Amino acid sequence: MTKPDKRSFEERYESCFLDLGVKTVAGLVIGSMMGSFFLRSARRWPMYIGGGAGLGMAYTNCENSLNNYLQSMDPKVCTINLKSVPQHEPGGVIEAHQVDDYRSTPPGSR
């Protein structure tokens, strides 16, 4: 059984860049080696395919790591206090001086 990951979001994000570099370079090296061993020539397309596969694996790992962290967080409840919203006539327009006046009045004075 695997242990839960206790890293913060920043640590996970930083490890994504390290993982991206390592897997892309490893894919490029393995692709160039496979191309030279099996194709008997220095072709570049196996190297590009290996680098792309490494890039894709790093992206998938990063996405899973960050999504697991974000899904494990408790969602915050959004509440709107209707007493603090300026009231105006239906169909009317709030003019700039009304908004400025509302913002300048202390909360307990209304």
C-alpha positions in Angstrom: 0.0 0.0 0.0 1.3 3.4 -0.9 1.8 6.2 1.7 -0.1 9.5 1.2 1.9 12.3 -0.3 2.4 15.1 2.2 4.3 17.5 -0.1 3.0 21.1 -0.5 1.8 22.4 -3.8 5.0 24.3 -4.4 7.1 21.2 -3.8 5.0 19.2 -6.2 5.2 22.0 -8.8 9.0 22.2 -8.5 9.3 18.5 -8.8 7.3 18.6 -12.1 10.1 20.7 -13.7 12.8 18.2 -12.5 10.7 15.3 -13.7 10.2 17.0 -17.1 13.9 17.5 -17.6 14.9 14.0 -16.5 12.3 12.2 -18.5 12.7 14.2 -21.7 16.5 13.8 -21.7 16.2 10.1 -20.9 13.7 9.7 -23.8 16.0 11.6 -26.1 19.0 9.4 -25.1 17.0 6.1 -25.3 15.5 7.1 -28.7 18.9 8.0 -30.1 20.4 4.7 -28.9 17.5 2.7 -30.3 17.8 4.5 -33.6 21.5 3.8 -33.9 21.3 0.2 -32.8 18.2 -0.9 -34.8 18.3 1.4 -37.8 22.1 1.3 -38.2 22.2 4.9 -39.0 22.0 8.2 -37.2 18.4 9.1 -37.8 16.8 11.8 -35.7 13.2 10.7 -35.7 13.6 8.0 -33.0 15.2 10.6 -30.8 12.3 12.9 -31.2 9.8 10.2 -30.5 11.7 9.2 -27.4 11.8 12.8 -26.2 8.1 13.3 -26.9 7.3 10.1 -25.0 9.4 11.4 -22.0 7.7 14.8 -22.2 4.2 13.1 -22.2 5.0 10.9 -19.3 6.3 13.9 -17.3 3.2 15.9 -18.1 0.9 13.0 -17.0 2.8 12.5 -13.7 2.7 16.3 -13.0 -1.0 16.5 -13.8 -1.8 13.6 -11.5 0.3 14.9 -8.7 -1.2 18.4 -8.8 -4.8 17.1 -9.3 -4.4 14.7 -6.3 -3.3 17.6 -4.2 -6.1 20.0 -5.3 -8.8 17.3 -4.9 -7.6 16.5 -1.4 -8.2 20.1 -0.2 -11.4 21.0 1.6 -13.5 23.2 -0.6 -14.2 26.6 0.9 -17.7 27.7 1.2 -18.5 31.0 -0.6 -21.0 33.1 1.3 -22.3 36.4 0.1 -23.5 38.9 2.7 -26.4 40.6 1.0 -26.4 43.5 3.5 -23.0 44.7 2.1 -24.2 44.8 -1.5 -25.4 48.3 -2.6 -29.2 48.4 -3.2 -30.6 50.5 -6.1 -33.9 50.8 -7.9 -34.8 47.9 -10.2 -33.8 48.9 -13.8 -31.9 51.8 -12.5 -28.2 52.6 -13.0 -25.7 52.9 -10.2 -23.8 56.0 -10.9 -20.1 56.5 -10.0 -20.8 58.9 -7.1 -23.2 56.4 -5.6 -20.6 53.7 -5.6 -17.9 56.1 -4.2 -20.3 57.2 -1.5 -21.1 53.6 -0.5 -17.5 52.6 -0.3 -16.6 55.7 1.8 -19.4 55.1 4.5 -18.4 52.9 7.5 -20.1 49.5 7.6 -22.1 50.3 10.8 -23.5 53.7 9.6 -26.1 52.3 7.1 
